[in-house]
Amino acid sequence: MRNGSIPGTRGRVRPLTLFGDAPLHTPCREVTDFGPELAGLVEDLFATMYAAQGVGLAANQVGESLRVFVYDCPDDDEVRHLGHLVNPRLVETDGVSLRGPEGCLSLPGLEAGTERYDHAVVEGFTVTGEPVTVHGTGFFARCLQHEYDHLEGRVYVDHLTGWRRRKVLRQEAKASWSRRNRPESTGTARD
């Protein structure tokens, strides 16, 4: 039996913003209100992440331009890391820079070899305003860097160059969910 509530059980699944939608390409603003609306957003982020079978999700991926992300991600030793960060700052990346497969819930079905450091440290706050520091290694370090990038208005495609970038952009253009294939995209989350 688990102690405490299961993240996302009180949340609602929200539509995901997709590559090309404005919220994904704009830096998010700082959270200033640590009240019940923030707690609800975190619950919604967990519910949406689990419904989409992801390991992390940033607020702008559901159309909320706030510096918040959640994660439920293993590291390379299969140790589970579960939590959220509000107003995070990526304070350290080091170790070996590795190219590994990386995907994104906002680019469904696509992935590309993306360079990331195998160690990351992120500082931020909990939903109640308590300071927290999260250390990640391996795949979890990749997750932390990926979600932090979202809050800065970047997606993993922004790290790609050459043929890797061209390949992903060609695949995106052909995808049924692509902004180019949607009628009159508003730049907001899909209904």
N, C-alpha and C positions, 0 to 999 in steps of 0.2 A: 504494500500500500504506500502511496506517495504521501509525503507531508506537504501541505500547502496546496494551493490551487494549480491547475494545469493551465499554462499560458494559452490564451486564445479561446478558451471555452466560453468566455463571456463576450467575445468579440464577434463581429460580423465580417464576412468575406466581402472585400471591396474589389471593384474592377481595377485591373492593373493598367498603369500608363505604359505605353509602348514606345520603342525607339522612334525618335522623330517628334514625339509630343514635348511641348515646351517645358513642362516641369522637370523632365529628365536632364535638360541641358542648361539649367539655371541654378546657381548656388542657392542653397536653402538658408532660411533665416533662423537665428537663434531662438530657442524656446525661452519665453519669459514667464509663462504661467504654468506652474507645476501642480495644477488642479485636476479635477475629475475628467476634463476633456482630454488632457494628455494621457491619463491612465486608460481612457477609452480608446484612444488612438493606438496605444501600445497593444492592447488586447486585439484590436482590429488587425494590426500588422501581423501578430502571431497567427490569428485565424486565417488570414489571407496567405501567408507564407506556407502554412501547413496544407491548405487547400490546393496550392500550386505546386506542392512537393519541393519547396526550396529549402535552402539552409540559411538564408538571410534575406532581409527585406528592409528597404529604406522608405521613409515616409513619402518622398516624392514619387515613389513607384505606385502609390495609390492616390496621387494628385495633391498631397499635402506638402507644401514647401517649408517643412520644418526639419531641424537638425536632430532627427531621431532614427535609429535603426534597431532591429531585433535580429537575433541569430539563434540557431539550434544546429550546431555544426561540429563535426568531429575533427580532431587533429590527425596527424599521420599515425599516431599510436592508438587510434579509435577511441580516444577519450572524448566524451561528449561535453560541449560547451554550450550553455543555455543562458540567454540573458538579453539585455537591451542596453542601449546607451543613448543619453540625451546630451546634446551639445558636445559631441565627442571631438577630440583633437588627436590626430595621429602624431604622436610625439617621438616615435622611433621606428625606423625600419632598418634592418641590417641582416647580416648573415649572407647566405648564398642567394643570388638572384636566379630563379628557376623559371623556365617556360613550362607551363602546364595548361591542360585544358580548362577553359573557363567559359561558363555560360551565364545567362542572366534571365530572370523571369520576364524582363521587359523586351527580350529578344527571343521569344520561345522557340525552342528546337535548334537554335544555333549555338555554336561554340567555336573557340579558336585558341591556339596556344598563345598564352599571354604571360609576359615576364612579371614576376612578383618576387619580393624578398620572402625568405622563409621564416622571418621573425618580425613581429610587429607589436608595438605597445600603443594602446589607445587610452586616453584619459577622458572622463566625462562624468555624467551624473546618472543616478537612477531616476525613475519616475517620481520619486518623493524628494528629489533634490540632494540625495546623499552622494558625495564624491566617490568615484570608483575608477580603478585602473585595471585594464584587461590586457594580459599578455597572450599572444598567440604564436604558435609555431606551425610549420607545415601548411596543411590545407586550411586550418583555422586562421593562420596569418593571412592567407590569400583572401579568405572571406572578410576579415576585418578591413583589409585594404580596399576590397571591392565595394563594400557598403559605405566606407568613408568617401570613396570617390563619388558615389551617387550624391552625397550631401554637398559635394563641391561642384555638382553639375556635370560630372564626367561619367562615362560608361566604359566598359573594358575595351570597346572598339577604339576609343581614343588613344589607347596604348599601343595599338597595332600599327605596323608600317608595311609597306611593300605589298607583296602578293597576299599575305594573311589578311590585311585590311581590305584589299580589293575583293577577295573571296567572300568575306563576311558581308560586305556591302552589296555584292551581287546576289547573295542568298537572301538578304533582307529585302531587296527590291522585288524578288520573286515570291516572297512569303505572302500567304493570304491575309495575314494581319498587318502587313506593311502599310505605313502611312500613305505611301504612293498608291496603294490599292483600295484605300478607304475613301468613301465619298466625303468631300468637304470636312476634313479633320479640323477639330476645334482646338487641338493642342491640349485637351484635357482627357481625363480618364474615360475609357470606353464604357458605354452603357451595356 
